[in-house]
């Protein structure tokens, strides 16, 4: 019985943990869109840290995060 919990049960749980990867679609245009948004956010944060006169449009950033 102990062998079951250390081998078979662990294998079943590992397979179940992989199921969400089949439904996570981050390819093609979606991947490019997410990457572009991240680059824009990083640039805005870096500019803010440097103290430059760049305004960060927080409303636009929050709306883009809500978009599917």
N, CA, C and O atoms as a GROMACS GRO file, in nm:
protein
  272
    1UNK      N    1   0.082  -0.119   0.000
    1UNK     CA    2   0.000   0.000   0.000
    1UNK      C    3   0.087   0.127   0.000
    1UNK      O    4   0.055   0.225  -0.067
    2UNK      N    5   0.196   0.124   0.074
    2UNK     CA    6   0.285   0.238   0.080
    2UNK      C    7   0.350   0.262  -0.057
    2UNK      O    8   0.372   0.376  -0.096
    3UNK      N    9   0.382   0.155  -0.128
    3UNK     CA   10   0.438   0.167  -0.261
    3UNK      C   11   0.342   0.242  -0.354
    3UNK      O   12   0.386   0.320  -0.438
    4UNK      N   13   0.213   0.216  -0.340
    4UNK     CA   14   0.113   0.283  -0.421
    4UNK      C   15   0.121   0.435  -0.404
    4UNK      O   16   0.120   0.508  -0.503
    5UNK      N   17   0.130   0.482  -0.280
    5UNK     CA   18   0.132   0.625  -0.254
    5UNK      C   19   0.261   0.691  -0.301
    5UNK      O   20   0.261   0.809  -0.336
    6UNK      N   21   0.370   0.618  -0.302
    6UNK     CA   22   0.498   0.674  -0.344
    6UNK      C   23   0.521   0.668  -0.494
    6UNK      O   24   0.603   0.744  -0.546
    7UNK      N   25   0.452   0.582  -0.563
    7UNK     CA   26   0.477   0.569  -0.706
    7UNK      C   27   0.354   0.601  -0.791
    7UNK      O   28   0.353   0.700  -0.863
    8UNK      N   29   0.254   0.520  -0.783
    8UNK     CA   30   0.137   0.534  -0.870
    8UNK      C   31   0.062   0.664  -0.840
    8UNK      O   32   0.027   0.738  -0.933
    9UNK      N   33   0.038   0.692  -0.715
    9UNK     CA   34  -0.035   0.813  -0.680
    9UNK      C   35   0.043   0.938  -0.724
    9UNK      O   36  -0.016   1.034  -0.774
   10UNK      N   37   0.173   0.936  -0.705
   10UNK     CA   38   0.257   1.047  -0.746
   10UNK      C   39   0.251   1.065  -0.899
   10UNK      O   40   0.243   1.177  -0.948
   11UNK      N   41   0.256   0.957  -0.972
   11UNK     CA   42   0.247   0.963  -1.117
   11UNK      C   43   0.114   1.020  -1.164
   11UNK      O   44   0.110   1.101  -1.258
   12UNK      N   45   0.007   0.979  -1.101
   12UNK     CA   46  -0.126   1.031  -1.137
   12UNK      C   47  -0.133   1.182  -1.112
   12UNK      O   48  -0.185   1.256  -1.194
   13UNK      N   49  -0.080   1.226  -0.999
   13UNK     CA   50  -0.082   1.368  -0.966
   13UNK      C   51   0.003   1.449  -1.064
   13UNK      O   52  -0.033   1.561  -1.100
   14UNK      N   53   0.115   1.394  -1.106
   14UNK     CA   54   0.199   1.463  -1.203
   14UNK      C   55   0.127   1.478  -1.337
   14UNK      O   56   0.137   1.582  -1.401
   15UNK      N   57   0.057   1.376  -1.380
   15UNK     CA   58  -0.020   1.385  -1.504
   15UNK      C   59  -0.131   1.488  -1.493
   15UNK      O   60  -0.154   1.565  -1.587
   16UNK      N   61  -0.200   1.491  -1.380
   16UNK     CA   62  -0.306   1.590  -1.359
   16UNK      C   63  -0.250   1.732  -1.356
   16UNK      O   64  -0.317   1.826  -1.400
   17UNK      N   65  -0.129   1.748  -1.305
   17UNK     CA   66  -0.068   1.881  -1.300
   17UNK      C   67  -0.036   1.932  -1.441
   17UNK      O   68  -0.028   2.053  -1.461
   18UNK      N   69  -0.017   1.844  -1.536
   18UNK     CA   70   0.014   1.883  -1.672
   18UNK      C   71  -0.107   1.918  -1.756
   18UNK      O   72  -0.092   1.975  -1.864
   19UNK      N   73  -0.226   1.884  -1.711
   19UNK     CA   74  -0.348   1.909  -1.789
   19UNK      C   75  -0.367   2.057  -1.825
   19UNK      O   76  -0.402   2.086  -1.939
   20UNK      N   77  -0.346   2.152  -1.733
   20UNK     CA   78  -0.368   2.293  -1.770
   20UNK      C   79  -0.283   2.342  -1.887
   20UNK      O   80  -0.322   2.436  -1.956
   21UNK      N   81  -0.168   2.281  -1.911
   21UNK     CA   82  -0.084   2.323  -2.021
   21UNK      C   83  -0.150   2.300  -2.157
   21UNK      O   84  -0.115   2.368  -2.254
   22UNK      N   85  -0.243   2.209  -2.166
   22UNK     CA   86  -0.313   2.185  -2.291
   22UNK      C   87  -0.413   2.297  -2.322
   22UNK      O   88  -0.452   2.316  -2.437
   23UNK      N   89  -0.455   2.369  -2.219
   23UNK     CA   90  -0.556   2.473  -2.237
   23UNK      C   91  -0.498   2.613  -2.232
   23UNK      O   92  -0.572   2.710  -2.250
   24UNK      N   93  -0.369   2.627  -2.209
   24UNK     CA   94  -0.304   2.757  -2.199
   24UNK      C   95  -0.248   2.794  -2.335
   24UNK      O   96  -0.140   2.750  -2.374
   25UNK      N   97  -0.323   2.874  -2.407
   25UNK     CA   98  -0.287   2.910  -2.544
   25UNK      C   99  -0.209   3.042  -2.545
   25UNK      O  100  -0.269   3.150  -2.541
   26UNK      N  101  -0.079   3.033  -2.550
   26UNK     CA  102   0.005   3.152  -2.556
   26UNK      C  103   0.101   3.136  -2.673
   26UNK      O  104   0.221   3.120  -2.656
   27UNK      N  105   0.044   3.140  -2.793
   27UNK     CA  106   0.123   3.124  -2.914
   27UNK      C  107   0.085   3.231  -3.014
   27UNK      O  108  -0.022   3.290  -3.005
   28UNK      N  109   0.170   3.254  -3.109
   28UNK     CA  110   0.141   3.343  -3.221
   28UNK      C  111   0.112   3.485  -3.180
   28UNK      O  112   0.190   3.549  -3.110
   29UNK      N  113  -0.003   3.535  -3.226
   29UNK     CA  114  -0.041   3.674  -3.204
   29UNK      C  115  -0.060   3.706  -3.056
   29UNK      O  116  -0.024   3.815  -3.011
   30UNK      N  117  -0.114   3.614  -2.981
   30UNK     CA  118  -0.136   3.636  -2.838
   30UNK      C  119  -0.002   3.654  -2.766
   30UNK      O  120   0.011   3.740  -2.678
   31UNK      N  121   0.095   3.574  -2.802
   31UNK     CA  122   0.227   3.584  -2.740
   31UNK      C  123   0.292   3.718  -2.774
   31UNK      O  124   0.353   3.781  -2.688
   32UNK      N  125   0.279   3.762  -2.898
   32UNK     CA  126   0.335   3.890  -2.940
   32UNK      C  127   0.268   4.006  -2.867
   32UNK      O  128   0.336   4.100  -2.826
   33UNK      N  129   0.137   3.999  -2.849
   33UNK     CA  130   0.063   4.104  -2.780
   33UNK      C  131   0.107   4.115  -2.634
   33UNK      O  132   0.131   4.225  -2.584
   34UNK      N  133   0.119   4.002  -2.567
   34UNK     CA  134   0.161   4.001  -2.428
   34UNK      C  135   0.303   4.053  -2.415
   34UNK      O  136   0.334   4.131  -2.324
   35UNK      N  137   0.390   4.012  -2.506
   35UNK     CA  138   0.530   4.056  -2.502
   35UNK      C  139   0.538   4.208  -2.522
   35UNK      O  140   0.613   4.276  -2.452
   36UNK      N  141   0.462   4.260  -2.617
   36UNK     CA  142   0.462   4.403  -2.645
   36UNK      C  143   0.415   4.482  -2.522
   36UNK      O  144   0.475   4.584  -2.487
   37UNK      N  145   0.309   4.435  -2.457
   37UNK     CA  146   0.259   4.503  -2.337
   37UNK      C  147   0.363   4.501  -2.224
   37UNK      O  148   0.381   4.601  -2.155
   38UNK      N  149   0.430   4.390  -2.208
   38UNK     CA  150   0.531   4.381  -2.102
   38UNK      C  151   0.648   4.474  -2.128
   38UNK      O  152   0.699   4.538  -2.036
   39UNK      N  153   0.690   4.483  -2.254
   39UNK     CA  154   0.800   4.574  -2.288
   39UNK      C  155   0.760   4.718  -2.261
   39UNK      O  156   0.839   4.795  -2.207
   40UNK      N  157   0.637   4.755  -2.298
   40UNK     CA  158   0.589   4.891  -2.273
   40UNK      C  159   0.584   4.922  -2.124
   40UNK      O  160   0.624   5.031  -2.082
   41UNK      N  161   0.536   4.828  -2.044
   41UNK     CA  162   0.528   4.850  -1.899
   41UNK      C  163   0.667   4.862  -1.839
   41UNK      O  164   0.690   4.948  -1.753
   42UNK      N  165   0.760   4.779  -1.882
   42UNK     CA  166   0.897   4.786  -1.831
   42UNK      C  167   0.962   4.919  -1.865
   42UNK      O  168   1.028   4.980  -1.781
   43UNK      N  169   0.942   4.964  -1.988
   43UNK     CA  170   0.999   5.092  -2.030
   43UNK      C  171   0.941   5.206  -1.948
   43UNK      O  172   1.014   5.297  -1.908
   44UNK      N  173   0.810   5.202  -1.921
   44UNK     CA  174   0.747   5.307  -1.842
   44UNK      C  175   0.800   5.305  -1.699
   44UNK      O  176   0.824   5.410  -1.641
   45UNK      N  177   0.816   5.188  -1.642
   45UNK     CA  178   0.868   5.178  -1.506
   45UNK      C  179   1.014   5.223  -1.497
   45UNK      O  180   1.052   5.291  -1.402
   46UNK      N  181   1.093   5.186  -1.596
   46UNK     CA  182   1.233   5.229  -1.597
   46UNK      C  183   1.242   5.380  -1.610
   46UNK      O  184   1.326   5.443  -1.546
   47UNK      N  185   1.157   5.438  -1.694
   47UNK     CA  186   1.157   5.583  -1.711
   47UNK      C  187   1.116   5.651  -1.581
   47UNK      O  188   1.172   5.754  -1.544
   48UNK      N  189   1.019   5.594  -1.511
   48UNK     CA  190   0.975   5.652  -1.384
   48UNK      C  191   1.086   5.641  -1.279
   48UNK      O  192   1.103   5.733  -1.198
   49UNK      N  193   1.160   5.531  -1.278
   49UNK     CA  194   1.268   5.514  -1.183
   49UNK      C  195   1.382   5.613  -1.210
   49UNK      O  196   1.447   5.660  -1.117
   50UNK      N  197   1.405   5.644  -1.336
   50UNK     CA  198   1.509   5.741  -1.372
   50UNK      C  199   1.465   5.883  -1.342
   50UNK      O  200   1.548   5.974  -1.338
   51UNK      N  201   1.335   5.902  -1.320
   51UNK     CA  202   1.284   6.034  -1.288
   51UNK      C  203   1.260   6.121  -1.410
   51UNK      O  204   1.256   6.244  -1.399
   52UNK      N  205   1.244   6.059  -1.523
   52UNK     CA  206   1.220   6.138  -1.644
   52UNK      C  207   1.076   6.188  -1.644
   52UNK      O  208   0.996   6.151  -1.558
   53UNK      N  209   1.045   6.271  -1.739
   53UNK     CA  210   0.915   6.336  -1.747
   53UNK      C  211   0.812   6.253  -1.823
   53UNK      O  212   0.721   6.309  -1.884
   54UNK      N  213   0.825   6.123  -1.821
   54UNK     CA  214   0.732   6.036  -1.892
   54UNK      C  215   0.617   6.003  -1.798
   54UNK      O  216   0.638   5.957  -1.686
   55UNK      N  217   0.495   6.027  -1.845
   55UNK     CA  218   0.378   5.995  -1.764
   55UNK      C  219   0.337   5.851  -1.790
   55UNK      O  220   0.338   5.805  -1.904
   56UNK      N  221   0.300   5.782  -1.685
   56UNK     CA  222   0.252   5.645  -1.698
   56UNK      C  223   0.100   5.650  -1.694
   56UNK      O  224   0.041   5.695  -1.597
   57UNK      N  225   0.039   5.603  -1.800
   57UNK     CA  226  -0.106   5.602  -1.809
   57UNK      C  227  -0.156   5.476  -1.740
   57UNK      O  228  -0.167   5.370  -1.801
   58UNK      N  229  -0.186   5.488  -1.611
   58UNK     CA  230  -0.225   5.370  -1.532
   58UNK      C  231  -0.360   5.318  -1.577
   58UNK      O  232  -0.386   5.198  -1.568
   59UNK      N  233  -0.446   5.404  -1.624
   59UNK     CA  234  -0.576   5.358  -1.671
   59UNK      C  235  -0.561   5.268  -1.793
   59UNK      O  236  -0.626   5.165  -1.803
   60UNK      N  237  -0.475   5.308  -1.886
   60UNK     CA  238  -0.450   5.227  -2.005
   60UNK      C  239  -0.387   5.094  -1.968
   60UNK      O  240  -0.422   4.991  -2.025
   61UNK      N  241  -0.294   5.096  -1.873
   61UNK     CA  242  -0.229   4.972  -1.832
   61UNK      C  243  -0.327   4.878  -1.766
   61UNK      O  244  -0.322   4.758  -1.790
   62UNK      N  245  -0.417   4.931  -1.683
   62UNK     CA  246  -0.514   4.844  -1.617
   62UNK      C  247  -0.614   4.788  -1.716
   62UNK      O  248  -0.657   4.674  -1.703
   63UNK      N  249  -0.652   4.868  -1.817
   63UNK     CA  250  -0.746   4.818  -1.918
   63UNK      C  251  -0.680   4.710  -2.004
   63UNK      O  252  -0.745   4.612  -2.039
   64UNK      N  253  -0.553   4.728  -2.037
   64UNK     CA  254  -0.487   4.628  -2.119
   64UNK      C  255  -0.468   4.498  -2.043
   64UNK      O  256  -0.463   4.391  -2.103
   65UNK      N  257  -0.457   4.507  -1.911
   65UNK     CA  258  -0.444   4.386  -1.831
   65UNK      C  259  -0.575   4.310  -1.825
   65UNK      O  260  -0.576   4.187  -1.810
   66UNK      N  261  -0.687   4.381  -1.837
   66UNK     CA  262  -0.819   4.317  -1.830
   66UNK      C  263  -0.862   4.256  -1.962
   66UNK      O  264  -0.948   4.168  -1.964
   67UNK      N  265  -0.802   4.301  -2.073
   67UNK     CA  266  -0.840   4.250  -2.204
   67UNK      C  267  -0.799   4.104  -2.219
   67UNK      O  268  -0.692   4.064  -2.171
   68UNK      N  269  -0.882   4.025  -2.284
   68UNK     CA  270  -0.846   3.883  -2.303
   68UNK      C  271  -0.736   3.862  -2.401
   68UNK      O  272  -0.696   3.748  -2.426
   0.00000   0.00000   0.00000
